[in-house]
């Protein structure tokens, strides 16, 4: 007879895994409609710049707007529209896994971000932003004469 460590969550984990398996196999065409489109973002930096790369498959640069609000909030808005098939109205949907809808992503810019020097490029469904960093302002000094 071997000794097995008691794990109170082993049974629960099994049930959760079965439920996840069931729900991923079930056909819920309305699930993605409710969830909407939420693009993935990678943010990185080096000593000179901050880089934001956002995946926007199926969108063009005309579908996206980029603005700075309240002097420190970078806001990226857009909409991924659902394709409408008009040539064959008799087909039925079997599975819908792609997401559609409006999206808005906001990022607070750090104090050293040069808001006047932001470049954006759209390439193969990926939005690339480069935000240059500015040199930190040195504290101002004022010499006081001693009498």
C-alpha atoms as an extended CHARMM CRD file, in Angstrom:
* protein
*
       147  EXT
         1         1  UNK       CA              0.0000000000        0.0000000000        0.0000000000  PROA      1               0.0000000000
         2         2  UNK       CA              1.3820000000        3.4190000000       -0.9680000000  PROA      2               0.0000000000
         3         3  UNK       CA              0.7770000000        6.6620000000        0.8110000000  PROA      3               0.0000000000
         4         4  UNK       CA             -0.8770000000        9.3450000000       -1.3020000000  PROA      4               0.0000000000
         5         5  UNK       CA             -0.8030000000       12.9710000000       -0.2320000000  PROA      5               0.0000000000
         6         6  UNK       CA             -4.3140000000       14.2900000000        0.3460000000  PROA      6               0.0000000000
         7         7  UNK       CA             -5.2640000000       17.0720000000       -2.0880000000  PROA      7               0.0000000000
         8         8  UNK       CA             -8.6950000000       18.5390000000       -1.3070000000  PROA      8               0.0000000000
         9         9  UNK       CA             -8.7770000000       20.4100000000       -4.6270000000  PROA      9               0.0000000000
        10        10  UNK       CA             -8.0490000000       17.3850000000       -6.8470000000  PROA      10              0.0000000000
        11        11  UNK       CA            -11.7390000000       16.5680000000       -7.2100000000  PROA      11              0.0000000000
        12        12  UNK       CA            -12.7060000000       20.2010000000       -7.8240000000  PROA      12              0.0000000000
        13        13  UNK       CA             -9.9550000000       20.6460000000      -10.4230000000  PROA      13              0.0000000000
        14        14  UNK       CA            -11.2490000000       17.6320000000      -12.2930000000  PROA      14              0.0000000000
        15        15  UNK       CA            -14.7830000000       19.0390000000      -12.3650000000  PROA      15              0.0000000000
        16        16  UNK       CA            -13.5410000000       22.4680000000      -13.5190000000  PROA      16              0.0000000000
        17        17  UNK       CA            -11.4920000000       20.8670000000      -16.3040000000  PROA      17              0.0000000000
        18        18  UNK       CA            -14.5110000000       18.8690000000      -17.4700000000  PROA      18              0.0000000000
        19        19  UNK       CA            -16.7010000000       22.0080000000      -17.4900000000  PROA      19              0.0000000000
        20        20  UNK       CA            -14.0740000000       23.9510000000      -19.4690000000  PROA      20              0.0000000000
        21        21  UNK       CA            -13.8250000000       21.0900000000      -21.9550000000  PROA      21              0.0000000000
        22        22  UNK       CA            -17.6020000000       20.9680000000      -22.3130000000  PROA      22              0.0000000000
        23        23  UNK       CA            -17.9840000000       24.7260000000      -22.7640000000  PROA      23              0.0000000000
        24        24  UNK       CA            -15.1580000000       24.9580000000      -25.3090000000  PROA      24              0.0000000000
        25        25  UNK       CA            -16.7830000000       22.2340000000      -27.4240000000  PROA      25              0.0000000000
        26        26  UNK       CA            -20.2960000000       23.6630000000      -27.1470000000  PROA      26              0.0000000000
        27        27  UNK       CA            -21.5560000000       25.8690000000      -29.9390000000  PROA      27              0.0000000000
        28        28  UNK       CA            -22.4150000000       29.2740000000      -28.5090000000  PROA      28              0.0000000000
        29        29  UNK       CA            -22.5260000000       31.6310000000      -31.5040000000  PROA      29              0.0000000000
        30        30  UNK       CA            -23.6030000000       34.4930000000      -29.2560000000  PROA      30              0.0000000000
        31        31  UNK       CA            -20.6730000000       34.1710000000      -26.8190000000  PROA      31              0.0000000000
        32        32  UNK       CA            -18.2100000000       36.2450000000      -28.8450000000  PROA      32              0.0000000000
        33        33  UNK       CA            -20.8480000000       38.8840000000      -29.5740000000  PROA      33              0.0000000000
        34        34  UNK       CA            -21.2550000000       39.4380000000      -25.8620000000  PROA      34              0.0000000000
        35        35  UNK       CA            -17.5240000000       39.5120000000      -25.1910000000  PROA      35              0.0000000000
        36        36  UNK       CA            -16.6360000000       41.9220000000      -28.0070000000  PROA      36              0.0000000000
        37        37  UNK       CA            -13.2780000000       42.5490000000      -29.5780000000  PROA      37              0.0000000000
        38        38  UNK       CA            -10.3300000000       43.1280000000      -27.2590000000  PROA      38              0.0000000000
        39        39  UNK       CA             -7.0170000000       43.3530000000      -29.1480000000  PROA      39              0.0000000000
        40        40  UNK       CA             -3.8090000000       42.0010000000      -27.6320000000  PROA      40              0.0000000000
        41        41  UNK       CA             -0.9920000000       44.4310000000      -26.8970000000  PROA      41              0.0000000000
        42        42  UNK       CA              2.7510000000       44.1110000000      -26.3170000000  PROA      42              0.0000000000
        43        43  UNK       CA              4.5680000000       47.0190000000      -24.6440000000  PROA      43              0.0000000000
        44        44  UNK       CA              8.3410000000       47.2620000000      -24.4340000000  PROA      44              0.0000000000
        45        45  UNK       CA             10.9680000000       49.9620000000      -24.0640000000  PROA      45              0.0000000000
        46        46  UNK       CA             14.6040000000       50.7780000000      -24.4440000000  PROA      46              0.0000000000
        47        47  UNK       CA             16.5090000000       53.8050000000      -23.1880000000  PROA      47              0.0000000000
        48        48  UNK       CA             15.2120000000       56.0560000000      -26.0020000000  PROA      48              0.0000000000
        49        49  UNK       CA             11.6430000000       54.8860000000      -26.7680000000  PROA      49              0.0000000000
        50        50  UNK       CA              8.4990000000       53.0480000000      -25.6730000000  PROA      50              0.0000000000
        51        51  UNK       CA              7.0360000000       50.5610000000      -28.1640000000  PROA      51              0.0000000000
        52        52  UNK       CA              3.3950000000       49.4930000000      -28.3380000000  PROA      52              0.0000000000
        53        53  UNK       CA              2.3630000000       46.7400000000      -30.7610000000  PROA      53              0.0000000000
        54        54  UNK       CA             -1.3560000000       45.9380000000      -31.0160000000  PROA      54              0.0000000000
        55        55  UNK       CA             -2.7980000000       43.0490000000      -33.0240000000  PROA      55              0.0000000000
        56        56  UNK       CA             -5.7210000000       44.2300000000      -35.1510000000  PROA      56              0.0000000000
        57        57  UNK       CA             -6.4760000000       41.4300000000      -37.6210000000  PROA      57              0.0000000000
        58        58  UNK       CA             -9.0530000000       42.2640000000      -40.2510000000  PROA      58              0.0000000000
        59        59  UNK       CA             -8.8290000000       46.0270000000      -39.6650000000  PROA      59              0.0000000000
        60        60  UNK       CA             -7.3330000000       48.7720000000      -41.7820000000  PROA      60              0.0000000000
        61        61  UNK       CA             -5.7310000000       51.9790000000      -40.5680000000  PROA      61              0.0000000000
        62        62  UNK       CA             -8.9830000000       53.8140000000      -41.3650000000  PROA      62              0.0000000000
        63        63  UNK       CA            -10.7690000000       51.6750000000      -38.7390000000  PROA      63              0.0000000000
        64        64  UNK       CA             -8.5140000000       52.9480000000      -35.9150000000  PROA      64              0.0000000000
        65        65  UNK       CA             -8.1130000000       56.2950000000      -34.1240000000  PROA      65              0.0000000000
        66        66  UNK       CA             -5.3120000000       57.2390000000      -31.7450000000  PROA      66              0.0000000000
        67        67  UNK       CA             -5.4390000000       60.2600000000      -29.4420000000  PROA      67              0.0000000000
        68        68  UNK       CA             -4.0130000000       61.6600000000      -26.2330000000  PROA      68              0.0000000000
        69        69  UNK       CA             -6.5570000000       62.6790000000      -23.5790000000  PROA      69              0.0000000000
        70        70  UNK       CA             -5.9660000000       64.6610000000      -20.4100000000  PROA      70              0.0000000000
        71        71  UNK       CA             -2.3110000000       65.1540000000      -21.4190000000  PROA      71              0.0000000000
        72        72  UNK       CA             -1.1780000000       61.7060000000      -20.2180000000  PROA      72              0.0000000000
        73        73  UNK       CA             -3.6410000000       59.0810000000      -21.4910000000  PROA      73              0.0000000000
        74        74  UNK       CA             -3.0250000000       57.3780000000      -24.8440000000  PROA      74              0.0000000000
        75        75  UNK       CA             -6.3600000000       56.0820000000      -26.1910000000  PROA      75              0.0000000000
        76        76  UNK       CA             -6.7010000000       53.6990000000      -29.1380000000  PROA      76              0.0000000000
        77        77  UNK       CA            -10.2500000000       53.1830000000      -30.4690000000  PROA      77              0.0000000000
        78        78  UNK       CA            -11.6520000000       51.2170000000      -33.3530000000  PROA      78              0.0000000000
        79        79  UNK       CA            -14.1800000000       48.7320000000      -34.5800000000  PROA      79              0.0000000000
        80        80  UNK       CA            -13.8760000000       45.3000000000      -36.1300000000  PROA      80              0.0000000000
        81        81  UNK       CA            -16.9970000000       44.8430000000      -38.2130000000  PROA      81              0.0000000000
        82        82  UNK       CA            -18.6130000000       41.4740000000      -38.7580000000  PROA      82              0.0000000000
        83        83  UNK       CA            -18.4790000000       40.2390000000      -42.3280000000  PROA      83              0.0000000000
        84        84  UNK       CA            -21.8710000000       39.9940000000      -44.0030000000  PROA      84              0.0000000000
        85        85  UNK       CA            -22.2810000000       37.2470000000      -46.6060000000  PROA      85              0.0000000000
        86        86  UNK       CA            -24.8560000000       38.2710000000      -49.1980000000  PROA      86              0.0000000000
        87        87  UNK       CA            -24.1480000000       35.8240000000      -52.0130000000  PROA      87              0.0000000000
        88        88  UNK       CA            -25.5470000000       32.7960000000      -50.2030000000  PROA      88              0.0000000000
        89        89  UNK       CA            -28.2600000000       33.4460000000      -47.6240000000  PROA      89              0.0000000000
        90        90  UNK       CA            -28.9810000000       29.7260000000      -47.1550000000  PROA      90              0.0000000000
        91        91  UNK       CA            -25.8350000000       28.8060000000      -45.2310000000  PROA      91              0.0000000000
        92        92  UNK       CA            -26.0340000000       28.2520000000      -41.4860000000  PROA      92              0.0000000000
        93        93  UNK       CA            -23.3930000000       29.0960000000      -38.9080000000  PROA      93              0.0000000000
        94        94  UNK       CA            -21.7120000000       26.0950000000      -37.3260000000  PROA      94              0.0000000000
        95        95  UNK       CA            -19.1270000000       27.8340000000      -35.1480000000  PROA      95              0.0000000000
        96        96  UNK       CA            -18.0920000000       31.4360000000      -34.4840000000  PROA      96              0.0000000000
        97        97  UNK       CA            -14.7580000000       31.9530000000      -32.7250000000  PROA      97              0.0000000000
        98        98  UNK       CA            -13.6960000000       35.3300000000      -34.0920000000  PROA      98              0.0000000000
        99        99  UNK       CA            -14.5160000000       38.4450000000      -32.1040000000  PROA      99              0.0000000000
       100       100  UNK       CA            -16.1550000000       41.5600000000      -33.5090000000  PROA      100             0.0000000000
       101       101  UNK       CA            -17.2060000000       44.9250000000      -32.1850000000  PROA      101             0.0000000000
       102       102  UNK       CA            -15.9000000000       48.2300000000      -30.9530000000  PROA      102             0.0000000000
       103       103  UNK       CA            -12.8280000000       48.4050000000      -28.7680000000  PROA      103             0.0000000000
       104       104  UNK       CA            -11.0190000000       51.0150000000      -26.7180000000  PROA      104             0.0000000000
       105       105  UNK       CA             -7.6400000000       50.5320000000      -25.0430000000  PROA      105             0.0000000000
       106       106  UNK       CA             -6.1180000000       53.2240000000      -22.8140000000  PROA      106             0.0000000000
       107       107  UNK       CA             -2.5750000000       53.5110000000      -21.5360000000  PROA      107             0.0000000000
       108       108  UNK       CA             -1.2320000000       56.0720000000      -19.0800000000  PROA      108             0.0000000000
       109       109  UNK       CA              1.9090000000       57.6310000000      -20.5070000000  PROA      109             0.0000000000
       110       110  UNK       CA              4.8830000000       58.0280000000      -18.1800000000  PROA      110             0.0000000000
       111       111  UNK       CA              6.1920000000       61.4990000000      -17.3350000000  PROA      111             0.0000000000
       112       112  UNK       CA              9.2080000000       61.0430000000      -19.6070000000  PROA      112             0.0000000000
       113       113  UNK       CA              7.0850000000       60.3040000000      -22.7150000000  PROA      113             0.0000000000
       114       114  UNK       CA              7.4530000000       62.9130000000      -25.4570000000  PROA      114             0.0000000000
       115       115  UNK       CA              3.8050000000       63.3480000000      -26.4240000000  PROA      115             0.0000000000
       116       116  UNK       CA              4.7330000000       65.4900000000      -29.4440000000  PROA      116             0.0000000000
       117       117  UNK       CA              6.8840000000       62.7160000000      -30.9000000000  PROA      117             0.0000000000
       118       118  UNK       CA              4.6730000000       59.6590000000      -31.3540000000  PROA      118             0.0000000000
       119       119  UNK       CA              4.7730000000       57.7220000000      -34.6110000000  PROA      119             0.0000000000
       120       120  UNK       CA              2.2210000000       55.1280000000      -35.7090000000  PROA      120             0.0000000000
       121       121  UNK       CA              2.4720000000       52.5690000000      -38.4980000000  PROA      121             0.0000000000
       122       122  UNK       CA             -0.0470000000       49.9180000000      -39.5290000000  PROA      122             0.0000000000
       123       123  UNK       CA              1.4800000000       46.8100000000      -41.1060000000  PROA      123             0.0000000000
       124       124  UNK       CA             -0.1170000000       43.3940000000      -41.7730000000  PROA      124             0.0000000000
       125       125  UNK       CA             -2.8130000000       43.7890000000      -39.1300000000  PROA      125             0.0000000000
       126       126  UNK       CA             -0.4490000000       45.0800000000      -36.4360000000  PROA      126             0.0000000000
       127       127  UNK       CA             -0.4330000000       48.6630000000      -35.1890000000  PROA      127             0.0000000000
       128       128  UNK       CA              3.0890000000       49.7810000000      -34.2280000000  PROA      128             0.0000000000
       129       129  UNK       CA              3.4870000000       52.8660000000      -32.0270000000  PROA      129             0.0000000000
       130       130  UNK       CA              6.8360000000       54.4050000000      -31.0890000000  PROA      130             0.0000000000
       131       131  UNK       CA              6.8230000000       56.9660000000      -28.3050000000  PROA      131             0.0000000000
       132       132  UNK       CA             10.1290000000       58.7400000000      -27.8570000000  PROA      132             0.0000000000
       133       133  UNK       CA             11.3250000000       59.4660000000      -24.3440000000  PROA      133             0.0000000000
       134       134  UNK       CA             12.4540000000       62.9500000000      -23.4260000000  PROA      134             0.0000000000
       135       135  UNK       CA             15.3670000000       63.8270000000      -21.2320000000  PROA      135             0.0000000000
       136       136  UNK       CA             14.3230000000       64.3180000000      -17.6290000000  PROA      136             0.0000000000
       137       137  UNK       CA             14.1690000000       67.9390000000      -16.6200000000  PROA      137             0.0000000000
       138       138  UNK       CA             16.9070000000       68.8650000000      -14.2320000000  PROA      138             0.0000000000
       139       139  UNK       CA             15.8420000000       70.5760000000      -11.0340000000  PROA      139             0.0000000000
       140       140  UNK       CA             16.1600000000       74.3210000000      -11.3350000000  PROA      140             0.0000000000
       141       141  UNK       CA             18.7300000000       75.9190000000       -9.1100000000  PROA      141             0.0000000000
       142       142  UNK       CA             18.7640000000       79.4550000000       -7.8750000000  PROA      142             0.0000000000
       143       143  UNK       CA             21.8520000000       80.7420000000       -6.1220000000  PROA      143             0.0000000000
       144       144  UNK       CA             21.1690000000       82.8870000000       -3.0940000000  PROA      144             0.0000000000
       145       145  UNK       CA             23.7720000000       85.4610000000       -2.1040000000  PROA      145             0.0000000000
       146       146  UNK       CA             24.9580000000       85.4630000000        1.4720000000  PROA      146             0.0000000000
       147       147  UNK       CA             25.3580000000       88.8940000000        3.0770000000  PROA      147             0.0000000000
